[in-house]
Amino acid sequence: MVSLLQAYGSTGNKASDDGDEPTPDAALLNAAIDAKIPVEPNKTYLIRILCVGNFPGHAFLFDQHEMTKSDASQNYAVWNTMDVNMLFFDEGKNPPPTYNPK
């Protein structure tokens, strides 16, 4: 952590990135980019979302699923994406070509 703080506070960071905080390379859900959450119909689940870095904002949803209905007819994608507006567009920047918001 000491070396990261030194790099962040350095004059080189000010020159190359206008002194901004480092941009996260990717978001991890349950320590994986392609996580799977097994669930059963007619059961209630508590989902806790923790963003240990507290940066940036995230959107989290179950794609095409109405959360109040017991529908086991298909698997649903779980989306967790970082707020690219907060990271780039609000700052007048474009995401780097290697950036993965998933």
N, C-alpha and C positions, 0 to 999 in steps of 0.2 A: 504494500500500500504506500509506503514511503516513496518509492521510486515513481509510482503513478502520480502521486500528488506533486512531486517535483516536476514531472513532465507537464502536468496540467498548468502549473503555475509558472512555467518557464517563459522566457521571452520568445523562444522558438515557437511555442504554441500560439502566442499572441500574433506572431508574424504569419504562421501558416494557416491557422483556423480562427483568426480574429479573437482568440481567447475563449472561444466557446468550449463547453464541456464535451468530452468525447462522445461520439454518436455510437449507440449500441449496434453491434453487427447483426444480431438476430434476437428473437424472443424465444425462450424455452418454456414449454408447458410440461410440467411434471418431469423435468430434466431431459426432455426429448423434443425434437422438432416435429416428429410424427407420432405423438402420444395417442394411446387408445384408452378410453374410459369405459369399462364394461358396466352395463346397467341392465336391470330387469324391468319389464312392464309392471305397472301397478305398485311400484315401490317409490317412496319419496327419498330424494337424495339431497344432501347439503353440499353445495359446491363452494369452497373457499378459494378466493383468488388473492394471492399475495404478490405484490410487486416489490421485491426486496430492495431494489435500487431506487424506487419511488420516482423513476423517470424512464421513459416518457409515459404519457397516457396510453391506455390499452382499450380495445374493444373486444368483448368476449360474448359469443353467442352460439347457439345450436342452430345450424342452418336448416331452414324450412320446418322447424318443429314448434308446434304450439305447446308451450310448457305445461298447460293445464290439462292436456288430453293424453290418455294412455295409448300411444300409437307405437306398436312394435312391428309395423309393416316393412320397415327399412332401417338401415343404419343412417345416422345423421352426422354430418361433419361438425366438428367443434372448431370454431374459429377464434383465434386470439391474435390480434394484429396490433402493432404499435401505431400510434398517431403520427402519420407522416406529415400532417400539417404542422404539428408542434415541432417536429424534428427538422423539417426542411422548408416547406412552402411558406410558413409564417415568417421565416427568417430570410426569404428571398433566395433560397438555395435549391438545387436539384439533388435528389438522392444519387449516391454513387452507383455506377453500373452493377456492382456486386452486392448491393444492399438487398436483404431479404426481410420484408416486413412481417412474415408469418411467424 
